Amino acid sequence: MELLKKWLGHPEDIYHLLRFKMGGYRAVMPRLDPVSGKCPPRCAINSRMFVSSPRRHAVCIFYLVLRALDTVEDDMTISLDIKVPMLHEFHSYLYQPEWKYMESKEKDRQVLEDFPTISSEFRNLAKVYQDVISDICHKMGVGMAEFLEKKVDSQHEWDKYCHYVAGLVGIGLSRLFSASELEDPIVGQDTELANSMGLFLQKTNIIRDYLEDQLEGREFWPREVWSRYAKKLSDLAKPENIDMAVQCLNELITNALHHVPDVFTYLSRLKNQSVFNFCAIPQVMAIATLAACYNNKQVFRGVVKIRKGQAVTLMMDATNIQAVKAIMYQYVEEIYQKIPSTDPSSNKTQQIIASIRAMSLPSGPMASRHHYSPIYLSCAMLLAALSWQYLSTVSKAAEEYVQTGEN
C-alpha cells in the first residue's frame, strides 16, 4: 500500500512510467548493435547511447578503467604504502597484459581481478582513444593519492578534489566526443566547461551523501564551510544542531548552483543527439536532487532521493537545450520558494537563481511541463488504485535505466 500512496501523491508518475515501459526509453537509450562479449553488461548500459560501436567501446573501456581506479581508492583494506604507489602507477597497468589485483575486498573488485581483459580491450582501441584514457587515468590517480593523505579544507580544495574525481571524467569524455568527430573540437578543448559539468554532479553527490559518508568514516564537505556551523562535521547529524546543519547544507547547495550556467553553455554546443542525452540526463537528475535536498533536514537523518517516476520523466524530457533549461528553471524555482529569510546564504542563493532564471527563459513564453487537468488527475488516481501492483513491476523494470541516469 505504500507504493499506492506514493502514486496517489504523484499521479503524473504513472503516465511517465507507463510511457517509458511501453517504448519511450528508446528515445534516450537506442537498441544496441552487437559489441564485444567481453564488455560487461553494466558497461554496455552506461554506453548504450553510442550507436556506433567503436565510439561506444571507447566510452565503455574508459568507464571500466576509471571504475577499477576508483575501486582501489575506495578499498579501505589496502594500506596507504601500497595504495598510493598503485594510484600513481595505475595508468601504466593499461600496458601490462598480465597485471591484476586479487586482494581487494570491495564490491566492484571484479574489475581489478579481470583487469587483463580490460587492458587488452584498451590496447585494441585506436591510439587517439588510448591517449585520452591513459592521460585522464594518470591525472586522476595522482589526484586521488593526494587527497588520501589530507582532508578537504578550503572551498578551493573542494573544487580541486571534485576536479580529480569527476571534472577529469567530464574532460575525458569531451575529448573522446571530439576525437570521434561526434562533436566539434571546441567541446574537447574547452576544459573549463567540461570540468564544471563534472563538478556539478560530484558536489551534488557529496551533498546528498553526507550521512552515508559519515557512517563509513569519509568526509568530503569543505572544512571552510562546515566549521562555521559546528566544531566537528559529525556534529551536524546531532538533533540539537539541525538548524545549523541545514544552514550549512544550503550554503553548499548554493555553491553547487554556480556551475549551472556552465552546464547550459556546454550543452548548447552539442550537436549529436546521443551525446546530448548522455550528458544532459545526469545534469537534470542533479538539479532535481539539489531541489529535494535544499533546506531538508532529512539529509542528516537518512537518504534523500528523487522518485523513479520523476527520474524517468527527466530522462525522457531532457532531449534538447530548451527542455533542459525549462527543467532547470522549474527546480531552481522550487529552491527559491524554500529559501528561509533567516538563512545566512539567502542573498547569494537568490542571486545565483536570478542568473539561472535569466539564462533559462526562452524568447517566447515557456510552456508548463506539468499541467494536468482535474479530469486527468482523477483518472490517473483511479488508474493507480486499480493497477498499483502492475506498476510496481514496471517500476522495477525501469530501475536499471534510472540507476544508469543517476550514475
N, C-alpha and C positions, 0 to 999 in steps of 0.2 A: 504493500500500500504506500510505502514511502515514495516509490517511483511514480505512482499515480498522482500523489500530491505535488510532486515536482513538475509533472506535465501540466497539471491544472494551473500551477503558478506561472508557467511559461508556455501557453498553448502554441505559440508560433514555432517552438522547437519541434513539435510533432510534424508540422508540414515540412520543415527543412530536413529532418532525419529521414522521412519517407522519400523526399525528393532525392536525397543523397543515395539512399539504398536502391532506388529504382533507376539509377544510372547517372545521377548528377555528378558522382565522383569522377566520371570520365572526363569532365571538363577541366579538372585540375590534375588528374592522375591518369594519363592515357594508357592504353593497353601496351604492355611491354613486348618488344620483339625479343627473340632468344638472345641470351647472353651466356657468358661462361658459367658453367655449372659450379665453378669454384667460387663464384661471388656469392657470399652468404645472403639469405633471404632478407635480413634487416637492411643490408646494404642496398639490395635491389629496390626495396621500398623507398629508402631515402633518396635514391637517384631516379625514381620512377618517371620523373617529368622529362628526362632527357631521352627523346625517342631515338636519336642517333647513337648507336651502340658504342663507338669509340669514345665519344664525349661522355656518355653516361658512365662508361667503365672508368674513365679518369676520375670522375667525381666519386665513384664507388671506392676506388683504391685510396683516394685522398681521405675519405671518411674513415676507412679501416685503419690506415696508418695513424691518424690522429686519435682514433679510439684506443689503439694499442698504447700510444704515448700517454694518454690520459689515464689508462689503467695502471701504468707504472706510477704516475704521480699520486693516484688515489690510494694505492695499496699501502696501508699503514704498517704492514708486517715487514716491509723491506726497509732495512736500516739506511740511514742517510749516507753512510760511507759507501754503500752500494748504489743507492738510488740516484744521487747527484751525478756521479760519472755516467750512469746509464742514460739519464736525461740529456746530458751534454753530447753523448755519442750516438743517440738513438737514430739520427738521420743516416749514420754510416752503416747501420744494420740493414738498410734497404739494399745495400750492395753486397751483403754477406749471405750467400744462399742457404747456409746451414744454421744461421742464428735463430734462436728461440729462447724463451724463458719459461721454465716449468715450475717455478717456486711460488707463483702468485696465488693469493687466496681470494682475489677479487671475483665478483660475479661474471665479469667480462674477460676472465683470464684466457678464454679460448683464442682470442685474437693474438695473444702472446705465444700460446702453445702451438698455434698454426701459422706463426709468422713466416716460415719459409714459403708457404703458399702465397701469402700476401706479397712478400718481397719479389717472388717470381713473377706475379702478375704486374707488379710495379715495373720491373725491368723490361716487360713486354710493351709498355706504353711508349708512345712517341717521346723523343728526347725533350721536346718543349714542355710536355706534361710532367715528365720526371723532374726537370729542373725546378718547376714551381713547387711540387710536392716536397722535394728534398729540402729546398730553401726554407719553406714555411715550417717544416718539421724541426729543422735545426734551430731557427729563431724561437720557436715555441718551447722546445726542450730547455734552452738556456734560460728563458724567462721563468718557466716553471721551477727550475732549480733555484733561481734567485729568491723566489717567494716561499720556498720550503723552509728557508732559514730566517725569515723575517715576517712580521705581520704587516697588514695594510694600515699604515698610519695616516697619511695625508690623502686628500681627495685626488691629488696628482698621482699618488701611488695607486689609488683605486683605479684610476684610468689606465695606469701602466699595467696593473695586473690583468684587468679586463682586456687590454690590448693583446697581451700574451696568450690568453686562453680563448679569446673569441674574436677580437679585432683581426688577428692574423688569419683566422678562418675566413672572415669576410674578404680580406685582401687576397688570400689564395684562391678562393672561388672566383673572384672577379678577374684575376689573371687567367684562370682556366677558361672563363667565358670568352675573354678576348683572344686568347691563344687558339681557341677552337673556331674563331670567327663568327660565333653566335652573336657577339656584341662588338661594338666599336672599340678601338684601342683605348679610348679615354676611360672606359669602365675599369679596365685593369690598371691604368696609370694613376688614376686619382685615388691614392691610398687613404687619404684623409676621410673621404666619404665612405669607402668600404670599411674602414676601421670603425667609423661611427655606427654603421649598421650592426656590427658585432657587439659594440659596447652597449647599445640599447637593449639587445637581447640578454647579454650577460648580467647587466645591472638589474634587469627585471628578475632574472632567476635568483640572484643573490638576495634581493629584497624579499621576494616571496619565500625563500627557503631559510629564513632566519632561524626558526625553531629547529628544523631538521639539522641544520649545520651545528647549532649549539649542542644538540643531543649527541652528535658524532664528534664533538671536540674541534670543530672548524670555525674560524672567524674570518669573514670577508667584508664586514661593514667597516668603513674607514673610521679609525680612532678620532680623527679630527672632528668628525660629526658626532658620533655617539658619546664622546667624553663630555659633551656639553649637556647631556641629559642623564648620565649615570656614571658611577665610578667604575663599573665593570660592564662589559657588553651583556653578560649573562643576567645582570640585574634588570634589564628591560623586560624580561619574562616574568618578573615578580608582580603579583596583582597590585601591590601598593604603588608600583611605578608605571602603571599602564598609561596614564595620561602623558607622562614624559616620553614613554616609548612610542606612542602614536605620533607625537610631535617629531621625534627623530625619524620615524618611518616616512612622514610626509615630506621632510626635508630631502631625504634620499630619492623619493619619487620625483620631486621637483627637479633634482639634479638629472635624473634619467630622461625626463621630458625634453631637456635641451638638445637631445640627439634627433628628435622628430623632424626638424627642418632639413637636416642632412639626409634622413630617410626619404623624404619627398624628392629631394634633388637627385639622389641616386636612382630611385625607381623611375623617375621621369626620363632617364637616359636609356632605359632598357627597351629593346625592340622585339626580342624573341619572346613569344607568349609563354613558353615553358619556363624560360629563365625568370620571367616576371613573376609567374605563380610561385616558383620555388623560393624567390626572395621575399615576396610580399606577404605570404601567408604567416611566416613566423613573426613578422613585424606587427601585423594586426592582432595576432594572438597576444603579443607582448603588451600592446596598449590596452587591450581588454583586461589582461591580468593586473596591470597597474591600476586601472579604474576599480577593479574588485578589491585591491589591497589598500587603496588610499583611505586614510582615516579609519582603518578597520582594525579593531582590537584582536580579531581572530588570527591575525598574522603571528601573534605572540602566544596563541593558545592551541593552534592546530594548523591544518592545511587550508589554504585559500586557492581554489581552482575555478576556472570558468567551466560552465556546463558543457556537456558533449554536444547538445543541440546548438548551443551558442558557438562552439568551436566549428562545427560543421557549416553553420551559416557563414562564418567568417571565411572559411576555406573556399566556399562556392562564390562568395561575393567579391573577393579581392582579386579581380582579374584585369583591372586597368587602373591607371593612376587616379582618375577622378573618383572611382569607387573606393580606393584606399583612402583618399583624402576625406571622403564622406564618413568612412568608418572612424578615422582618427578624430574628426570633428565631433562625432557622436560621443566618443568616450572621453575626450577632454572636457566636453560639456558636462558629462556625468561627474567627472572630478570637480569641475568648477562648482557644481551645485552642492558639493560636500565640503568645501573649504570652510573651516571654522574661522570666525572673525578674530578669535584669540590666538590662532596658530602663528608661531613666530615666522614661519616661511610663507604666510598667506600672500603677501605682496609679490614675492618672487614667483609663487605658483600662478597667480593671476597674470603676471607679466608674460611668462612663457606660454600660457594658454592663449593669451591675446595674439601672440606671434603665430602660434599654430592655427588659430582661427583665420587669421589674415591669409595664410598660405593655403588653407583648406577650401575657402569659399570659391566656388566656380564663378564664371562670368554671368551665368544665368541663375535662376532660382534653384536651390537644392531640394531635390525630392526626398521626402522622408523615407528611411529604409524600413521603418516598422509601423506602417499604417494598416491597421486591421479593423474592419467594421465590426459592430456588435454582433451581427449575424455570423460572421466568420468565427469570431471568438466563441460564440455559443456552440457552433458546430464542432469546433476544434475541441472544446471541453467535452462534448458528448463523445467524440471520437476517442478521446483519452480514456474516458470511463469504460468504453466498450473494448478497447484494444490495447490497454496498457501492457498486458503480458506479452503480446506480439512485439510491441515497441521495445521491450527490454532486450529481446533478441536482436532487433535492429540496432539498438544502441551498442551491443557487444560487437556486432559485425562492423560497425563504424569505428570502433575504438582504435583498431590498428592504424587507420588513416589519421584519426585525430591525434594520436600519440606521435605520429610522424610529423604532423604540423607543429606540435608543441616542441619537439626536439629541434 
